Amino acid sequence: MTEHVPERLMRHIDVPFCSLGLSTKYLLARHLDPKKNGISPTTLRLQDWRGLAEEFGFDQIDVENLDRKDNPTVDVLSAWLQLHPDATIGHFLQALLQIERYDVLREPTLQAAVGK
């Protein structure tokens, strides 16, 4: 995991994901809500909220239902936390790596929010 994850984020991999505020989740949504046509060449996952949902174990029907929402990323994260209340920032970072969204990992505002 360490190759693409900034050191500032690596220090917080064991922090519960639920500790991130809603504003941070909306920040993530700004990056992940826009649909991308590309797929990860390594994992063959979509590189937007749909790939994240798939990485978290949501099926196609769930994704289709979430697609009708205004903020699908926030809804995916909320549903994921309900299913996995012990999820950590490290689990989330691993999902971002799987969909190869290195740009989100390097987002300075995200790094600052996680580091609080």
N, C-alpha and C positions, 0 to 999 in steps of 0.2 A: 504493500500500500504506500510505502513512504516515497517512492520515486516521484509521484505527481502531486503529493499533498504537501502544502507549505508547512514548515516547522511550527508556525503559530497555531495551525489547526491540529497538528499531531499531538500537541501538548494536552488537547482536550478530548481525545478519542473516548475516554471512559465517562465523560460527562453525560448525564441523561439527556436525551434529545428533547424531552418535555420541558427542559429548562430554557430552551430557546423561546423568545417571545414571539407574539403574533407578527410584529413588524419584521422580524427576521424571516418568518415564513412567507410574508408578502414580498420581501426582497428576493427570495428564492423563486417565487412565482413569476416575478418580472423576467427572470431568465428562462424558466422552464415551461411557462404557460404557452408561449408562442410555439405553434407546431413547426417541427423541422421535418423535412422530407428525408434527410439522411439517416443512415443507420450506422451504428458502431461497427467498424470492419472486423473487430475481434469477437464481440459477443452477439452481433446481429440484433441488437436492441435499438429501438428508436431512441433518439437523443433529446427527447423532451419529456414532459410529465408522463406521457404514455409509457415510455421505456422505464421510467422510475416506478410507475404502478406495476408494470410487469415484473420488474426486479423485486418488488415487495410481495409478489405472489398474487396480485389481482388478476382475474381472468378477463376474457374479452368482453363479456357482458358488463362487468364492473367498469371497464374502461369506456365502453359506449355510454353508460349512464353518467359517468363522471364528465364525459365530453359535453354534456348539456349544462354543466355548471359554469358559473362566471369565473371562478378561481379553482380550476381543477387541481393545481399543485397543492394548494392549501388543503383541499378536501382529501387528496391522496395522503398527505402527511397526517392529517387528523385521523383518518380511518386506520392508517398504519399504526399510529400510537395507541388507538383503542385495541387493536389486535395484539400489539407488542408494547405494553406499557414500560417494559424494561429496556427498550431500544436506546442506544447511545448515539452520540455524534459520530462515533467510529462506524457504526452500522450504516448511517446515512452517507458518510463519506465513501464507504465501500460501494454503495449503490451508485453514487455519482461516478466513481471510477468504472463501474461496469457499463455504464452508458456513455463513457468517455467524454464527460462534460468537464474537462480540465479548466475551461474558462470560468466556470462557477466556483471551482476550488480556489482559483486565483483572485476571485472578486475581493477587493480590499474591505468593502463594507461588511461582507460575510465574515471575513477573518476578524474584523473588529468586534462584530456582534458575538461571535463564538468566544472570543477572548475576554468578554466581560465577566 
